[in-house]
Amino acid sequence: MKHLFFLFFVTVLSVTLSAQGKIFEYGVASGDPQQNSVVLWTKVSPKKKVEKTTVKWKVSTDRKMSNIIAEGIDTSYKSDDFTLSTLAKNLPADTWLYYQFESFNELSDVGRTKTAPLDNSKPVHFAVVSCSRFEHGYYNVYKEIVDNNSVEAVLHLGDYIYEYSSSYDGEFAEGRYTRPEKEVISLTDYRTRYAHYRKDSNLRKLHQNFPTLHIWDDHEVANNSCTNSALNHDPDVEGDYIDRINAAKKAFFEWLPVMSNEDCSIYRKINYGKDINLIFLDTRLEERDEPSSRKKKFVSDTSRRMIGDKQFSWLTKQLSTDTNTWNILAQQVIFSPLKFMWVTANPDQWDGYLYERNRICDYISQNDIRNLVVLTGDAHSSWANDIPMKGYRKRSGKNSLGVEFVTPSVTSDRAIPKYIFSGGVRLFNKHIKYLDLNIRGYIHLTIKEDEMVNQFKYVNTVKKPSYEAFDGPTFNVKKGERHLNKVKEYTTPKGNNPQLIK
């Protein structure tokens, strides 16, 4: 009888323990670090039917959560999918911190984050990523960023999720599937897709160990999306497009550590120390017209907009009123011109919106705004470009407005047709200093007071969870210059990060 009682006790205890951890089954995350604040995120999974639940949070200087410096109580609502984004304030600058949530008498995992510095006397290290379709591969790139533990924040330039059905297009990796299996359209669909992505352990570990800064691209809604339509949306079958956008935006703000604002916009500025001006743009949903024909009369149409007049005015104000050394535009689609056989290659990029791109370039040139670096996603490939103006000279970099780095995809398959080779692209575009169309990876960006260094970091496969990592080429741009230089020998800095949370 004693043995039966003991067996019953162990069984009950086992069931109880196995249930623990499921209240916070999607982990924790942080984002948009400022000098004295950071956004903290989690999702509660209640085990009973409720409309809301209380969530406590705390921030500590140590991973054991023994020296609490900030804490609060918030409410997580069913109407927000029981997700919670809260702003932890009055934090010390340039400091690695730890945070944790509590709900239903259960503690979440401990997360690690870092606030922005007051100045940039020390180098700053970012990872830059985009395009992470779940079915196309394992998140080896995220794992590599975590294991290297050499950056202090991750910039995700969009296509965090993809809207496609599980059978749509591409070379799928064995064991990778998506939920729901159909194309996502409704709010429930988008929530389910985010939840499925966040079940991936490598993605959860990335969020747990680093603050992330997010913008959306098109696949957070639908392929080639813009303000009023998308290439991958059929209103006769899939309903009203605006309803779909609103659902996609709500799920985005629910599931990522970004504070929603009144108009659900994502363009914003973060001063990361006195010498780094991070400017995030929305080239997709704010006021973007449909992509047009490649014909010059369409792409040069003065009425066509990529970011719209309101965002343009906001952008020029940020560039004019900020004296930061590095003006970094983090945005979605390739900014530099791209021709193939002297014809516009892709009107979905800034090439399809020449008038507005010229307005931006003219403003930067006329106001002598220096140290411009454009960070771009979307293209599933690696680019290092000068941004050429009239009279550009490749060898000297004369008449380059600034530089552009395009990050490779995390998993998403090659986007440019296989019959197009990098050598052919560069033949017609002398401002492209480097191009690789195939390899998956990320950018390790090191920002110093006098230079910015970009190193392409690669993995040899995403089709299976085991992989080998290797370094790609390195480029820098020096303070006061407007063009790229190739760095012959370079070792990625390790930084001074504390121990990872496993």
Secondary structure, DSSP 8 states (H G I E B T S, - for coil): -HHHHHHHHHHHHHHHHHHTTSTTTT-EEEE---SS-EEEEEE---SS--SEEEEEEEEESSTTS-SEEEEEEEEEEGGGTTEEEEEE-S--TT-EEEEEEEETTEE---EEEE---SS-SS-EEEEEE----STT---HHHHHHHHHT--SEEEE-S-SS--S-TTSSS---TT---SSSS---SHHHHHHHHHHHTT-HHHHHHHHHS-EEE---STTTSTTB-SS-BTT--HHHH--HHHHHHHHHHHHHHHSS----TT----EEEE-STTEEEEE--SSSSS------SSHHHHT-TT--SSHHHHHHHHHHHHHH---SEEEEEESS--S--EETTEES-TTSGGGGHHHHHHHHHHHHHTT---EEEEE-SSSSEEEEEEE-TT--TTT-TTEEEEEEE---SS----S-TT--HHHHHHT-TTEEEEESS--EEEEEEE-SSEEEEEEEEES-SSSS---EEEEEEEEEETT--S-EEESS-------------
